[in-house]
Amino acid sequence: MKKKKKHLAQLQKAYEQGILDEATYQAAVAALQGGESASAEVRGSGAVAQSGSVAAGAGGVAVGGNLFLISALSDLEDLAPQVRNQLQQALQQQIQQTPENAAQHLALGLHYLDISLYKQAIEALKTAHDIEPKNAKILYYLALAHLRGHRPRSLRLFEIETVERYLGAAVQLDKNRAESLYLWALIKYDFYRASGMRVSPPDIPELLEIAERAVYDADEIDQMLRHAPVPSNPLTDVILDR
């Protein structure tokens, strides 16, 4: 009973924050409550609710009565392999129901990125980008996925230029995400500056100055450094000391 109350509270919070729409919220509550109404399909939002399992709109997924709101890499930390598999299946099922929902493609892309399946991550994130081309978060994760878990210095110039195009668009749309700015600074530091190449604008000090005024999410920074494995250096020290 206590567990059900906790999950209902999570759903309520997600609804109040606008992460779940009303139809999705009602379907998810019905699924958790059980009974004859526990199985329902909400055509308007594309939410599919079944007893004990809900694939919800806007990147929200409930598996086995647990709600997961997937809009960032850090939302996927410390999940058991079985839960990850269930999340993937729920998201894929939901995408079939509502293929034009960018948030669900983003959530699936984040799942693949988290387990280092970079090709699949890029495909899912590109689909999300096609639906919402001016979404800075999607652009940032596309840039991170295109590193494919490699140190920037080990990539070729055209690969780095692809990453920078996504980052440049992300920063232009939203300068309040510190991880986008720090990742761009790391690329300039590790690929260009360390190789004696010219660093084109914006330069590293400018990016760091903007990042100082941006929202800093330590968990997201950790995830960024996991997928952009640059050895410890003065710049990473600045980023982590923040």
SULLIN-V258020 format. One record per backbone hydrogen bond with DSSP energy under -1.0 kcal/mol. CO is the residue of the C=O (numbers start at 0). NH is the residue of the N-H. If there is no record, write none. Layout:
BEGIN
CO | NH
CO | NH
END
This chain:
BEGIN
0 | 4
1 | 5
2 | 6
3 | 7
4 | 8
5 | 9
6 | 10
7 | 11
8 | 12
9 | 13
10 | 14
11 | 15
12 | 16
13 | 18
13 | 19
14 | 17
20 | 24
21 | 25
22 | 26
23 | 27
24 | 28
25 | 29
26 | 30
27 | 31
28 | 32
29 | 33
34 | 37
39 | 48
41 | 45
46 | 41
47 | 54
48 | 39
49 | 52
51 | 63
52 | 49
53 | 61
54 | 47
56 | 59
58 | 69
59 | 55
60 | 67
61 | 53
62 | 65
65 | 62
67 | 60
71 | 74
72 | 75
73 | 76
79 | 83
80 | 84
81 | 85
82 | 86
83 | 87
84 | 88
85 | 89
86 | 90
87 | 91
88 | 92
89 | 93
90 | 94
91 | 95
92 | 96
93 | 97
97 | 100
100 | 104
101 | 105
102 | 106
103 | 107
104 | 108
105 | 109
106 | 110
107 | 111
108 | 112
109 | 113
110 | 114
111 | 116
112 | 115
115 | 117
116 | 120
117 | 121
118 | 122
119 | 123
120 | 124
121 | 125
122 | 126
123 | 127
124 | 128
125 | 129
126 | 130
127 | 131
131 | 134
134 | 138
135 | 139
136 | 140
137 | 141
138 | 142
139 | 143
140 | 144
141 | 145
144 | 147
146 | 149
150 | 153
151 | 154
155 | 159
156 | 160
157 | 161
158 | 162
159 | 163
160 | 164
161 | 165
162 | 166
163 | 167
164 | 168
165 | 169
166 | 170
167 | 171
168 | 172
169 | 173
175 | 214
176 | 180
177 | 181
178 | 182
179 | 183
180 | 184
181 | 185
182 | 186
183 | 187
184 | 188
185 | 189
186 | 190
187 | 192
188 | 193
191 | 196
192 | 195
202 | 206
203 | 207
204 | 208
205 | 209
206 | 210
207 | 211
209 | 212
210 | 213
214 | 177
216 | 220
217 | 221
218 | 222
219 | 223
220 | 224
221 | 225
222 | 226
223 | 227
227 | 229
232 | 236
233 | 237
234 | 238
235 | 239
236 | 240
END
